Amino acid sequence: MPLEIVTIPCLSDNYAFLAHDAASGNTALIDAPEAGPILAELDRRGWTLSHVLLTHHHYDHVDGLPAILEKHTAKVIGAAADAHRLPPLDQQVSDGDTFELGGEQVQVLDVSGHTVGHIAFYMPQSAAVFTADSLMALGCGRLFEGTAPQMWASLSKLAALPDDTIVCSGHEYTQSNAKFALTVDPDNAALQDRAADIDRARAANEPTVPSTLALENATNPFLRAADPAIQAHLGMAGADPAAVFAEIRARKDRF
């Protein structure tokens, strides 16, 4: 059976996620922006944490962990490459590693770019990937540490997952991302429709995360750097997609 996935709003615009296996009772928390909402959701559902999966070291993804571990004894898993600046890890993992959560295999993907050592967790049986600040809804994270070619490679790796994959990303940035996306991909009808849907959702204070990979591949300009229409709009027809991605990212940084 697929894992039950719960989205938890945290801080001003972060998301944490719970992934629960009913058969075993195992429950994983993916990232820990703040303790209060996460502990409240666990209490409400009567779930006990068995695992904590950390995507990267930024404070708004780890600061809630100490208070959570005061209430739950859980195995903390994070990137070996980031271990020196993550909270203490019980298990260090690298690209291509796998581990079990309940009855499901979790695959570790290196998605460096936003930071070096950023990882994503892919659960193929549940058709879900937890991407934090790598692939985001209609966007991607700023390149604080990595290079544009590195991030393009990471995003391309994620884009190649099955289209029905649910993308569980780390922030509610989608409305502003949509406004930017329309500046580089203005004739994309699917993007226009999505932007309208996002405006309606946010007006009702509804989340826009998670999304689907099919939707991201159709509308997210950071996945579409090889698209001829975007390349033509940017005056970069036939250019290396990594260079087109770098231009899109630079424009978003100035937006």
N, C-alpha and C positions, 0 to 999 in steps of 0.2 A: 504494500500500500504506500502511496506517496506520503511524504511528511506533510503535516499541517503547518502552514506558514502564517505567522502573525506579524503585522507591521506595527511598530510602536513609535509614534512621534516623540522626539526628545529635543531638549534645548529649544532654540528658536526655529530651526529648520532642519534638524538631523532626523534620521531614521535608524532605529535598531530593529532587529528581526529575531523572532523565535522560530525554531524549526523543531516540531514535536512528533515523535514516533509513538503512536498510541499503543502498539503491541508491546514494546519494551518499556515504555515510560520515559525513554531518553528524550531530553530536551536540550537543544543547543541555542545559545545566544550568539548572534553575529554582531559584534561591536557593542561597546558599552559607553555611549555618550554621557549618560547620567543615570544614577541608580533608581531614583524615585519612580518614574513611569514603568521601568522594567520590573522592579520588585512588585509593584501594584498589579501588573498584568499577570505575573506568575502566581501571585496570591489569588487573584480573581479566578484563574483557571485551575488552581490546585496543582500546578506543575512544579517540579523540582529540577533545577538545572543539573545536567550531567556534563556539559561541555560549554566552553566559551571559545569562539573562533574570532581572532583578531585579524583585520585586514591590513592595518598599518598603524604607525605610532602616533599620529596626530591626536592632540589632547581630546578633541571632540569625538573621538572613537574609542578612547580608553579610560577617560577620567572617572567613569562610574564604577570601574571594576572593583576597587578595594571594598567599597560598601556592599556591592553585590556578593562578593566572596565571604563577607561576614555572615551572610544569611544562607548561602548555598555553597556546598563543596563541589566544585566542578573542575574538570580538566581543562586547562588553558592551552590553546594551540595557536601558534603564530609562526611567522616566517623566520627561518634560521638567519636569513640575511638582515633581518630587522631586529634580531633578538637583543642586541646591545642597547636598544632604546625603547623596547616594548616592556610592559610589566613582566614579571617573572613567568616563564613559560614552562609548562609540564611536558610539552611536545613541540619540537621545532621541525618545521616542514619546508619543503622546497618544491619548485616547479616539477610537476609530474608525480609527486607523492600522492598516495591515497590513504584514507583511514575510514573506519566504520562508524556510522551514527545510526543506532538502532539496527535495522536490517539493510541500510543503504550505504553504498560506497560514496565517499566524498572525494572529489578530485581537486588538487591544488594547482592553480594556474598563477604563474608569475605574470603580473600585469604592471610592471614598473613603468614610471613616467611621471605621474603625480608626485610620487616619492620613489626612490630606489629601494626595492624590497617589498613594495605593495603586492599583495596577493589577493586573488579571488577564490571563492569556494564554489565549485560546480557540483550539483547533485542531479545526475542524469535521470535517475528513476523518478524523481519528483519534478523534473524539467525546470529547475531553478538554478540561477547563478547569483551569488552575492558579490557585487562588484564595488561597493563603497564609492570611492572617489576616482575610479578609473573610468569605466563606462557609466554615465549617468543618464537620466531621462532627458533626451534631447541635447545632451552635452557630454563633456568629459572634464576631469579635474585639471586645474592649472598645473603647468609643468614646473613645480617647485624645485625638483631635483633632477629629473630625467630629461632626455632630449626628445625633440619632435619625432625623429625616426623610431626611437624606443617606444614612445606612446602609440605611434601608428601601428607598430608591430603588435603591441598589447591589444589594441582595439580590434585589429584584424583577427587576432586569435579568438576574441570574444564573439566577433561578428560571424565567425564560421560555425558556431554552435547551432543546434537545430532551431528553426524559426519559432517553434512553440515554447522556447525557453522563457521563463519569467525572469525578468531582470530586476533584482532587488538592490537598488542603489542607495547612496547614503544621505541625500539631501533633497529638500523641496525647493529646487531651483528651476523647475520646469517652465514656469510662465516666462521668466526672464530669458531662459534659453530659447524659447519659442520665438520671442521677439527678435533675438539675434539670428536664429536660423533662417527666418524669412528674409534677412538682408543678403544672405549668400545663396539661397535656394528659393527665390521668390515665386517661381512658376510651378512649384511642387504642390499639386492639388491635395495629396495626402497630408502634407505638412500644414497646408491652410486649414484643412478640416481638423487636424489634431490641435492646432493653436486655438481654434474656436472651442473645441471640447475642453481644453485646459482652462480657458477663461471662464467657462461655465462652472467647472469643478471648483476652481479657486474662489469664485464668487460665493459658492455654497460652503466654503471652507472644507472641501473634500480633498484628500490626498491625490496626487498624480503618480505616485510610486506605490507599488511596482508597475512596470510596463512589460511589454513583450519584445523579444528580440526582432520579430517580424516588423513590429511598429518602428523600432529603432532603426533597423536597416532601411526602411522606407522613408524615414523622415529626419533622422539625426545627421546633421551635416558632417559631424566628426567621423562618422562611419562611411561617408559618401564622397571621400576625396578623389576617388577614381571616376566619379560620375561625370560624363561629358558636359551636362548642363551646368553643373557647379563650376567645373574647370573653365568653361566658356565665360560664365558670368564674372569670374575672377580674372579673366584675361590670361589663363594658364592652360589653354587647350593642349592636351598631349603631354603635360608635365608629369613628373614622377609623383604618384599619389602622396608620398611622404612629404614632398615639398608643398603640395597643395594643402595637406593637413596642417603643416607648419604655418602657412598663410592664414588658414581659417582660425587656428588657435591664436595667432597674433592679433587678428581682427577682434576676436572675442575678448582678449585682454584689454583692448582699447574701447570696447563697446560701452 
